Amino acid sequence: MGNFRGWEILVIVGLIILLFGAKKLPDMARSLGKSARILKSEAKAMKKDGENDDVAPAPADQSAQPVAPRTIQAAPGDVSSSRPVGEPNRTTQG
C-alpha cells in the first residue's frame, strides 16, 4: 500500500478535489490542524497530571484548597470553543 508512484498520488489528489471541492480543502486542513493541536496539548496535560500524581502526595484536607476547573485551550483566534472541562458546550445547545 505504501508503494505509490507520482502519477498515482496525483490521481488520488484529483479525486479528493473532485469529491470535496477546492473551497472546502483549506477549511478541512485548518480543522485537522486545530484538532491535532488540541489533542497534543491534552496528551501533554494528562502526562503532566500523571507525573504530578506519582510524585506529590495528596493533601490530607482537600476541602481547604479550592480547585479551579481545567479549561480546554482553543486554537488562537477561536475563543468561542474554550470551555471548562465537564461543562456542556453552550454553543451547540439552543
Contacts in CASP RR format, 6 or more apart in sequence:
PFRMAT RR
TARGET T0000
AUTHOR 0000-0000-0000
METHOD contacts of the structure
MODEL  1
MGNFRGWEILVIVGLIILLFGAKKLPDMARSLGKSARILKSEAKAMKKDG
ENDDVAPAPADQSAQPVAPRTIQAAPGDVSSSRPVGEPNRTTQG
4 12 0 8 1.000
16 25 0 8 1.000
17 25 0 8 1.000
20 28 0 8 1.000
33 75 0 8 1.000
34 75 0 8 1.000
34 78 0 8 1.000
37 75 0 8 1.000
38 72 0 8 1.000
38 73 0 8 1.000
38 74 0 8 1.000
38 75 0 8 1.000
41 73 0 8 1.000
42 72 0 8 1.000
45 70 0 8 1.000
59 65 0 8 1.000
69 84 0 8 1.000
69 85 0 8 1.000
69 86 0 8 1.000
69 87 0 8 1.000
70 84 0 8 1.000
70 85 0 8 1.000
71 82 0 8 1.000
71 83 0 8 1.000
71 84 0 8 1.000
71 85 0 8 1.000
72 81 0 8 1.000
72 82 0 8 1.000
72 83 0 8 1.000
72 84 0 8 1.000
72 85 0 8 1.000
73 82 0 8 1.000
74 80 0 8 1.000
74 81 0 8 1.000
74 82 0 8 1.000
80 91 0 8 1.000
81 89 0 8 1.000
81 91 0 8 1.000
83 89 0 8 1.000
83 90 0 8 1.000
END
